[in-house]
Amino acid sequence: MNDKPLISRLAKVYKETQYTYFVVDGSTGQTMAEGLTEIDARIYAMKDEGYSIGRDEEHVRVLDDNTAISYENKDVLSEEDLKK
């Protein structure tokens, strides 16, 4: 039998499976905010009609229109990144 109450276990599972959302500027592709809940991302995106929201999944960013932006390790810089 589990020592924790059901609600605590459900909250833990919800937190572990929760997506984190981000907001991008559609005209520049720049990330305006990240690590948000879906509601907070939608509220932030209302600031400008060019903003879009997306969600982070494991090694993939998915925009609202289901466009996937995948990356293996976003912290690794390529030669192209160093030229900028």
C-alpha positions in Angstrom: 0.0 0.0 0.0 1.2 3.5 -0.8 2.0 5.9 2.0 1.1 9.0 0.1 -2.6 10.0 -0.6 -4.0 9.5 -4.0 -4.1 13.3 -4.8 -0.4 13.6 -4.0 0.5 10.7 -6.4 -1.7 12.2 -9.1 -0.2 15.6 -8.7 3.3 14.1 -9.0 2.4 12.2 -12.2 0.7 15.4 -13.7 3.8 17.5 -12.9 6.1 14.9 -14.5 4.1 14.7 -17.7 3.2 18.3 -18.0 4.5 20.1 -21.1 6.3 23.3 -20.8 5.2 26.0 -23.3 7.1 28.8 -25.0 6.2 31.9 -27.0 7.9 32.8 -30.3 7.8 35.9 -32.4 6.6 34.7 -35.8 8.3 37.5 -37.7 11.8 37.0 -36.2 11.6 33.4 -34.9 12.9 34.7 -31.5 11.8 33.0 -28.3 10.0 35.6 -26.3 9.3 33.5 -23.2 9.7 29.8 -22.2 9.0 27.4 -19.4 5.4 28.6 -19.1 2.1 26.7 -18.6 -0.2 26.6 -21.5 -2.5 29.2 -20.0 0.4 31.6 -19.3 1.8 31.1 -22.8 -1.6 31.9 -24.4 -2.0 35.0 -22.2 1.6 36.2 -23.1 0.9 35.5 -26.8 -2.0 37.9 -26.8 0.4 40.8 -26.4 1.2 40.7 -30.1 -0.7 39.2 -33.0 2.6 37.9 -34.5 3.3 35.7 -31.4 2.7 31.9 -31.5 2.9 29.4 -28.8 4.5 25.9 -28.8 5.3 23.2 -26.3 8.6 21.5 -25.4 8.7 17.7 -25.6 11.8 15.6 -25.3 14.2 16.9 -27.9 11.4 18.5 -30.0 9.6 21.8 -30.0 6.1 21.7 -31.4 4.3 24.9 -32.5 0.6 25.4 -32.3 0.2 24.4 -36.0 1.9 21.1 -35.3 5.1 22.1 -36.9 7.9 20.2 -35.2 11.3 21.7 -34.6 13.7 19.0 -33.5 17.2 19.2 -32.1 19.5 16.7 -30.6 21.2 19.0 -28.1 20.3 22.7 -28.2 23.3 23.5 -26.0 25.9 22.4 -28.6 27.0 25.1 -31.0 27.7 24.4 -34.6 30.3 26.1 -36.8 27.4 28.1 -38.3 26.4 29.4 -34.8 30.0 30.6 -34.2 30.1 32.6 -37.4 27.2 34.8 -36.3 
